[in-house]
Amino acid sequence: MRFVKTKNHWVCDASQYGGKKWRHQATVFPEPKIEVRPDTVTLLRLKREAGPAYEERSAARWQAWLASPEYQENQRLAALLSIEETKRYLRMEDVKTLCRSCAASEDYHHILRSELGAV
């Protein structure tokens, strides 16, 4: 069903040949009172006024975070973690070199474990 705004009635799009069929002709929906309708002009004005103020507060919070000691400590810890991960990568601690038959056997067992886990 859809609401026909011009006629203020409901229209059903279900009929034998696909044409429109008026089923609810007795149902009439009156227009809402002026007091109940939202004031779109005021809402848009409030939205426009609130936007720049929010942006200013957001930028101020971000600048305060960048100047905070907690941010500096997080930066330092992230740099140390990155250095440790780079060293581990360059030392190849997580690399395992296998011959062809051992690699095939490990792949086979890995596939079996993943298939059993999926079932």
Contacts in CASP RR format, 6 or more apart in sequence:
PFRMAT RR
TARGET T0000
AUTHOR 0000-0000-0000
METHOD contacts of the structure
MODEL  1
MRFVKTKNHWVCDASQYGGKKWRHQATVFPEPKIEVRPDTVTLLRLKREA
GPAYEERSAARWQAWLASPEYQENQRLAALLSIEETKRYLRMEDVKTLCR
SCAASEDYHHILRSELGAV
1 10 0 8 1.000
1 11 0 8 1.000
1 12 0 8 1.000
1 13 0 8 1.000
2 10 0 8 1.000
2 11 0 8 1.000
2 13 0 8 1.000
3 10 0 8 1.000
3 11 0 8 1.000
3 29 0 8 1.000
4 10 0 8 1.000
4 11 0 8 1.000
8 28 0 8 1.000
8 29 0 8 1.000
8 30 0 8 1.000
8 31 0 8 1.000
9 22 0 8 1.000
9 24 0 8 1.000
9 25 0 8 1.000
9 27 0 8 1.000
9 28 0 8 1.000
9 29 0 8 1.000
10 23 0 8 1.000
10 24 0 8 1.000
10 27 0 8 1.000
11 20 0 8 1.000
11 21 0 8 1.000
11 22 0 8 1.000
12 20 0 8 1.000
12 21 0 8 1.000
12 22 0 8 1.000
12 23 0 8 1.000
12 24 0 8 1.000
13 19 0 8 1.000
13 20 0 8 1.000
13 21 0 8 1.000
14 21 0 8 1.000
15 21 0 8 1.000
65 71 0 8 1.000
88 94 0 8 1.000
98 106 0 8 1.000
END
